[in-house]
């Protein structure tokens, strides 16, 4: 890719994930971030919508910030399969030449993103927590060109013990995946319309096209912790699966939802879908109770954006107190039931 070639690449493109003809919330979150990046670059936001019979979703994407929607509508794209989806996305990139491509780090996006980046011969930064436009290198280095208007992609590195900022100055598009819950969607613009472009690269099924024999939908009665306004989260310090009953009692009184740290999932006390943190979900509730959670950086990465954080831990040096707005040092087995009783008296 020559230097001249790089300049042909324009626009911020978002993979608008849909499942069963319903847009996933990650599509709207990425559009929110894309709108900011596009404003800095004085360019447009384009959503890439892949599926079968999905054209009707374009207006929704417009309301959340898409200026254009490229629709690839084909029966081969009815269910997500790696080969036809990767072919479609790579074809869009080669045809329309976006400067930036954002993909959600969902089960689908983690499969799709790396394959597409390999096909279009560019880099991919996974699990980004911050995306911004800036200079690279960040600080000028004598004898080295400092490039402007680069996508600076920030992500945790070395197990979350440090933060790395990565750029892709010599290839286009600049690609990043972002976890659900990290970026914020905009307030929908009622009645907004986008320019809809229908594009179909054509599909030639081959031996890489898997055949889907059956789709089993797992029925779960657990609440999505990413939607909860109040979370009562427990860590290893809670001690046992039985002791989570104490946290559930507190949650019931204040209309909250129980969540947990990775240690709790590893011990088999709680299911994985309730896990907060770098390997779990990123949450932004109004109130987050961190009970018996030490506060390793991998956990705090998933909850530090909460409005109010209340920590209860017997170890006064626990790192959780560094991010907490309110902290109680003491035995959670005594504190939590007392707190529940006190709240019962005021919450009617």
N, C-alpha and C positions, 0 to 999 in steps of 0.2 A: 504494500500500500504506500504509494508515494505521498510526499508532503502535500502536493497539489490534490491528490485523491482525498486526503482527510477533509479538505475544505468543502467537498461535495456533501458531506454528511450533516444533516440539519434536523432539528426537532427532537423532542423528548417523547419516547414511545413507551407505553405501558401494556404488558400482557394482561388483558382483562379476563381473569379466570371465571368461568361459569361451570356449574355442575347441574345437570338436569334442567338446563335452560334458566337457571337462577344465578345471578351474579354473586360471587363471593365478596365479602366485605373488604378483603385485601385489595380488590380492584379499585375500590373507592379511596382506600388509604393511599395507595400508590399514586392515584390521580392527584390527590391533595399535595403530595410532595412534588410531583411532576410539574404542577402549576407554578410552584415556587421556583424550581430550577429553570423552567421555560421563561419566567419573567426576567431572571438574571441574564439569560442568554438572548432575550428579545426574540423568542421563537414560539412555536405552537406545541400543544399537547395532543398526541394521537393515541387512541386506545386501539389495541389489536384484539379483535373479538373472533374467536374460533369456535365452531360448533356446527350443529345441524338445526336449521329453523330458528336461528338466534337473532335475526335482524331486528326484531322488535325490542331488543335490549339497548339499542343505540341511544335512545332518548335518555335513558337512565344514566348512561355514561356521560352524556352531555351535561346533565344536571350536576354531576360531580366534577366537572372541569375539563372534559375532553372537547377540543376544538374540532377534531376529526375522528372518525371511527372507520378503521379498515376492517371489513367483515370478510372472513373466509367461511362460506357456508357450504357444507358438503356432507353427505351421509357418512363418509369415512370418518368425520370428526364428531359423530354423535356422542360416543363415550371417549374419555381420554385414553389414547394409546400413544406410546412414545413416538413411533416412526411417523405416522401421518402428521401429528402435531409439530414435531421437530422440523419436518419438511416444510410445513406451511409457514412457521415462524421464520425459519432461515430464508425462505423465498421472499417474504415481506421485506426482511432486512436488506437482502441483495437488490430488491427492486426499488425500494423507497429511500434507502440509505439514512436511517436515523443516527443522530449523534449519540444519543443515550437510550438504553433499553433497560427498563425496570421490570423485574419479575418477582412475584411473591415467593417467599421461602416456605411454601406449603409442600405437601407430599408431591403434588403435581409439579410445582415450580422447581423443586430440588432435582427432579428427574429431567425436566425439560431444559432448564437454564444452561447447565454445563454442556449438554449435547449441541444446543444451538450455538453457543459461543465457539465450540470447536469447529462447527461447520462453516461459520463465517470468519474463522481465524482471528478471534479477538480474545481478550482476557475476561474473566468474570470474578467479581469480588462477592463472596457469599456472606449472608447474615449481617448486613450492614446495619449499624445503629444510627449513623449520621450521614447524610448526603448533602454536599454543598458545592457551589461553583467557586473556584479559586485558582491560585497560582501553583505550579509544580515545576521544580521543587518548592516547598513551602517557603524556604528562605533561599535567596539567591546564592549560587555557588560560583566562584570565579571560574571563568572559562566554560561554563555550561549555560546553555540557553534556558531561561525561565519561561515556561509556556503559560499563557493566561487562559482563562475560561475553560479550565479542566474540571472534570467531575472528580471531586475528592471524596473517597469512599472510606468511612471509618468503621472499624469493626474490632471486637475483642480478639486478642491473639494470645497464644501460649496459655490456653486454658482460662482466659479471662484475666490473667495477671497483668496484662498491659493492653494498651489500645494502639492499633496500627492504623495509619491513614495511607490509603493506597490510591494510586492514579494509574491511568492507562493512556499515557501521552502519545504513543506512536501507532495505535490501532483504533479503528472505529468499527462498530459502535463501542461506547464505554458501557459495560454491562454490570449490573448489580442485582443481587437478590436481597429482599428485606422481609423479616418475619412479620406475620400478622400482629397488629397491636402496637407496632413501634411508631409508625407515621400516623398523622391525624387527617381524617377526611374533612373536606370543607362543608359548610352548611350548603345543602343543595340549592342550586339556582333554579327556581321554579320556571318551567316552560322553556328552558335552554335547549337549543338545537345544535347538532353538530353536522358537519359535512360528512355524509356517509359514502365511502368508497368500497365498491364490491370488487374483490380480487380473488381469483382462484388459480393457484399454480398448477392445478391438475394433479391427480393422485394415481399412481401406478402401484397397486398392491403387490408386494413381493414377499419373500420368506421372512422379512423382518416385521411384517404386519402381524401382530399376534391376533389370535381369535379369542374374543371374550365369550366364555361358555356360560358364565353365571355371575351376577353381581349380588353380593350379600350385604345388605345394609345393616350395620350394627345399631340396634336400638339402645339408646342410652337415656336413662332418666336423670342423669346428672346435669346440673345447670352449667352453661358455658361460663367459666370463671372470668373470661374476658369481658363479659357483659355486666358483671356484678358491680354494684355501687359500694357495697361493704364486703370486705373479705376478712375472714378469721382464719389465719394461716398458722399451721403448726409445723414444727421441725422435730429433729431427733429428740430434743429435750422433753417432748410430750411423753415419751417413754413407751407407749404401746398403742395398738389399734383401739383398744378399749377406752383409753384415755381421751381419744378424739371425741367421745360422747360429750365430754366437758366443753369442748370447743363448739360442738353442734348446739349445745344448750345456750351458749352465749350468742351464737349466730341467730338462733331462733328468736331470741328476745329482741334483737336489734334489726331483724330483717336482713341478715347477712348470709353469706355463702361460705362454706368451709373450703379452704385450699391448703396446700402443703409444700414442703421443700423436697428436693430430690432424695434426701436420705430416707424420708418417709415412704416414698415410692419404692426405693431399693429394698426397704425392709418388708414390703408387701402390706403395709398398713392402709394405704390409700391408692386409688387407681391413678394411672399416669395422666389422665385428662384433667386432674386437679392440681398438677404440679406447676408451680411458678418458678421462673428462672431461665438461665441461658439455654438449658436443654428442655425447658418446659414452655410455659406461655408467658408472654409479656402482658402485664395488667396495669390498669390506671384507675383503680377505684377511688371514690371520695375518701374512704377510710380503709386502712390496711392494718390489721392486728398481726404482729409478728410474734408468735408465742413459742418459746423454746427453740428459736431459730438463731444460730450464731451470727449469720449475716455475711457469709462468704460472698466474694464479688460475683460469683456465678448466680447467686440467688438475687442479690440486690439489683443486678442488671435487669431483672424481670419485673421489679416493683418500685424502683426508686422514683418513678414519675407519679406515684400515688399522691393525692392531695395532702392527706394527713397519715403519718405512720406512727403507730403506737407499739412499742416493743416491751415484751415481758421476758426477762431472762435472769437466771440466778448469777450469771457471770457479768460483773460490772464492766469488764474489759471487752465484752463481745463487740465485734465490729458493727453489729446491727444498730447499736446506739449512736454510731456516727451518722446514720441516715435518718434516725427516728426524730420525730417532732416531740414525742413524749416517751419517756422510758420509765419502767418500773423494775427495780432490781429486787429479785426475791423468788420464792418458790411458786411456780405457776400453779401447782396443785392447790395452793391456798388462795392465791390471788384471783384466779379465773372464776371459781365459784362465788367468791365474795363480790367480784365485779358484776357477775350475772345477777345476783340477788339485788345489788344496788340499782342496777339498770331496770330490773323488773318493777321496782318501786316508782321509777319515773317514766318508763315507756308504757303508755296505756294503749 
